[in-house]
Amino acid sequence: MTAGPDRAQEAKTPRDGCALVTGASRGIGAATARELATAGWAVGVNYRRDREGAERVAGEISANGGRAVTIEADVARPDAAEAMLGALESAFGPVLVLVNNAGQTADGLSLRMADEEWERVLETNLTGAFRITRRMLGGMVRARFGRVINVASVVGQRANPGQANYAASKAGLVAFTKTVAVEVARRGVTVNAVAPGLIETEMTEGVTNGLADGIPARRPGLPEEVAACIGFLASERASYVTGALLTVDGGMTA
């Protein structure tokens, strides 16, 4: 019988390389960047528009003794992955932890949803994650170590009227996660997803009241609670967890 990793291996500090969190200027992404920095990773804090928020997150990390750089890039653009990788390799080395968190909504009933609203959400939430993962996997495979964590949603598992585009993108992200996990499992690279439920972020501001009544925990979650799960999946301790979907929803989908 093959022995698993010993405790010394589990406790090992992060390897030579860094972590990239997309959409990290606020909410779950910002909490995740701080979580990974606390674990010892140098972090790329990606943002599309909110430069001030991204710089605030990077500043907090630096103030606490960590290392971080901000990277402006729209993940929906085909050249975004190359730009982010170039910036991070020159600063910290190869990307060994990737958190595909950047997301977008354009809600509306399917009957009235425009092609542009469908395409914009899929391009950001699913295609962007694919392109960035594809570009970062090479370095992970060469290092025989890598962690990819995709931020999906409970909406990808249960109906939420008015979000056909968002639900399709998140359901696709889960299928993408499982498939890539199988493809790279022998290379020391794990690929997992988390599916947050109702989380207190700017995206859900003003809509949490009343919705918590349908959650067994009777409250919305916090970004830090999702980030803690991502932190585990990014760690050495999760080396035998791959192709998994970790639901973080206070029992909503149970």
SULGIMO-V762350 format. One record per residue. N is the residue number from 0. RES is the residue in three letters. PHI is phi in whole degrees, 0 to 359 (none if undefined). D_LAST is the distance of its C-alpha to the last C-alpha in Angstrom with 2 decimals. Layout:
[[N:RES:PHI:D_LAST] [N:RES:PHI:D_LAST]]
This chain:
[[0:MET:none:35.37] [1:THR:282:34.78] [2:ALA:282:34.04] [3:GLY:279:31.33] [4:PRO:297:32.29] [5:ASP:279:34.05] [6:ARG:296:33.32] [7:ALA:296:36.09] [8:GLN:295:34.53] [9:GLU:298:31.13] [10:ALA:273:32.91] [11:LYS:299:35.06] [12:THR:290:35.45] [13:PRO:307:34.46] [14:ARG:283:36.75] [15:ASP:291:39.42] [16:GLY:158:37.56] [17:CYS:209:35.15] [18:ALA:243:31.78] [19:LEU:237:31.23] [20:VAL:241:28.54] [21:THR:276:28.73] [22:GLY:60:28.24] [23:ALA:256:28.78] [24:SER:279:30.78] [25:ARG:196:27.99] [26:GLY:58:24.31] [27:ILE:299:22.09] [28:GLY:297:25.10] [29:ALA:295:27.45] [30:ALA:297:25.22] [31:THR:291:24.82] [32:ALA:301:28.58] [33:ARG:294:29.26] [34:GLU:298:26.85] [35:LEU:291:28.59] [36:ALA:295:31.96] [37:THR:298:31.31] [38:ALA:282:30.63] [39:GLY:109:34.07] [40:TRP:278:33.56] [41:ALA:287:35.89] [42:VAL:234:33.78] [43:GLY:267:34.46] [44:VAL:261:33.10] [45:ASN:276:32.93] [46:TYR:211:33.23] [47:ARG:256:34.39] [48:ARG:235:35.90] [49:ASP:275:35.05] [50:ARG:299:37.78] [51:GLU:299:38.00] [52:GLY:295:34.34] [53:ALA:296:34.57] [54:GLU:294:37.81] [55:ARG:295:36.34] [56:VAL:297:33.54] [57:ALA:297:36.17] [58:GLY:295:38.46] [59:GLU:297:35.96] [60:ILE:297:35.42] [61:SER:297:39.19] [62:ALA:297:39.83] [63:ASN:262:37.65] [64:GLY:91:39.60] [65:GLY:266:37.49] [66:ARG:234:38.52] [67:ALA:203:37.23] [68:VAL:228:38.62] [69:THR:265:37.55] [70:ILE:224:37.56] [71:GLU:276:37.83] [72:ALA:192:36.51] [73:ASP:269:34.67] [74:VAL:297:32.22] [75:ALA:284:32.76] [76:ARG:276:36.39] [77:PRO:300:37.42] [78:ASP:268:39.52] [79:ALA:295:36.90] [80:ALA:298:35.91] [81:GLU:296:39.55] [82:ALA:296:40.35] [83:MET:293:37.54] [84:LEU:296:38.35] [85:GLY:299:42.04] [86:ALA:295:41.55] [87:LEU:282:39.38] [88:GLU:298:41.50] [89:SER:289:44.59] [90:ALA:270:43.02] [91:PHE:228:40.86] [92:GLY:105:40.94] [93:PRO:295:38.45] [94:VAL:279:34.84] [95:LEU:251:32.84] [96:VAL:231:29.51] [97:LEU:236:28.19] [98:VAL:244:25.28] [99:ASN:276:24.91] [100:ASN:250:23.60] [101:ALA:304:25.96] [102:GLY:211:24.42] [103:GLN:215:25.66] [104:THR:237:24.66] [105:ALA:208:26.94] [106:ASP:286:25.05] [107:GLY:167:26.46] [108:LEU:296:26.04] [109:SER:305:26.72] [110:LEU:301:29.81] [111:ARG:245:31.41] [112:MET:288:30.05] [113:ALA:281:33.02] [114:ASP:305:33.39] [115:GLU:296:33.89] [116:GLU:292:30.59] [117:TRP:296:28.78] [118:GLU:294:30.88] [119:ARG:297:30.76] [120:VAL:291:26.97] [121:LEU:295:26.82] [122:GLU:296:29.85] [123:THR:282:28.41] [124:ASN:284:24.77] [125:LEU:246:25.29] [126:THR:295:29.01] [127:GLY:299:29.73] [128:ALA:298:27.20] [129:PHE:298:28.79] [130:ARG:297:32.29] [131:ILE:291:31.72] [132:THR:299:29.91] [133:ARG:305:32.73] [134:ARG:287:35.35] [135:MET:276:33.92] [136:LEU:297:33.15] [137:GLY:302:36.86] [138:GLY:295:37.42] [139:MET:293:34.40] [140:VAL:296:35.61] [141:ARG:296:39.11] [142:ALA:280:37.92] [143:ARG:57:35.83] [144:PHE:202:33.08] [145:GLY:187:30.53] [146:ARG:225:27.06] [147:VAL:244:25.42] [148:ILE:235:22.15] [149:ASN:259:20.96] [150:VAL:269:18.99] [151:ALA:267:16.75] [152:SER:191:14.15] [153:VAL:296:10.78] [154:VAL:296:13.42] [155:GLY:285:14.32] [156:GLN:245:11.22] [157:ARG:218:11.05] [158:ALA:294:14.22] [159:ASN:219:15.90] [160:PRO:310:19.37] [161:GLY:96:22.19] [162:GLN:230:20.79] [163:ALA:300:21.64] [164:ASN:292:23.54] [165:TYR:295:21.03] [166:ALA:298:18.14] [167:ALA:297:20.63] [168:SER:294:21.72] [169:LYS:284:18.37] [170:ALA:295:17.39] [171:GLY:297:20.91] [172:LEU:296:20.56] [173:VAL:292:17.81] [174:ALA:296:20.14] [175:PHE:299:23.03] [176:THR:304:21.46] [177:LYS:296:21.01] [178:THR:293:24.49] [179:VAL:295:26.35] [180:ALA:303:24.76] [181:VAL:293:26.35] [182:GLU:293:29.58] [183:VAL:244:30.23] [184:ALA:302:28.65] [185:ARG:286:32.16] [186:ARG:260:33.47] [187:GLY:79:31.57] [188:VAL:250:29.34] [189:THR:251:25.56] [190:VAL:226:23.42] [191:ASN:224:19.78] [192:ALA:224:17.43] [193:VAL:245:15.13] [194:ALA:237:12.78] [195:PRO:291:13.06] [196:GLY:265:11.42] [197:LEU:280:13.87] [198:ILE:241:16.60] [199:GLU:286:19.97] [200:THR:223:22.43] [201:GLU:298:25.43] [202:MET:293:23.54] [203:THR:255:21.27] [204:GLU:301:24.13] [205:GLY:90:24.71] [206:VAL:243:21.46] [207:THR:283:19.14] [208:ASN:298:20.73] [209:GLY:90:18.86] [210:LEU:291:15.74] [211:ALA:296:14.49] [212:ASP:297:14.51] [213:GLY:269:11.32] [214:ILE:255:9.50] [215:PRO:307:8.76] [216:ALA:287:11.19] [217:ARG:61:13.56] [218:ARG:197:15.09] [219:PRO:285:15.24] [220:GLY:275:15.40] [221:LEU:251:18.80] [222:PRO:307:20.28] [223:GLU:295:21.38] [224:GLU:287:17.92] [225:VAL:288:17.22] [226:ALA:299:20.81] [227:ALA:297:20.45] [228:CYS:292:17.93] [229:ILE:297:20.36] [230:GLY:301:23.17] [231:PHE:296:21.88] [232:LEU:296:21.49] [233:ALA:275:25.01] [234:SER:270:26.50] [235:GLU:298:28.49] [236:ARG:294:25.96] [237:ALA:262:23.52] [238:SER:296:26.28] [239:TYR:253:24.50] [240:VAL:252:21.22] [241:THR:208:21.64] [242:GLY:74:19.95] [243:ALA:261:16.54] [244:LEU:241:13.78] [245:LEU:259:12.42] [246:THR:274:9.59] [247:VAL:236:10.79] [248:ASP:218:8.97] [249:GLY:63:8.78] [250:GLY:91:5.08] [251:MET:304:5.59] [252:THR:269:3.80] [253:ALA:285:0.00]]
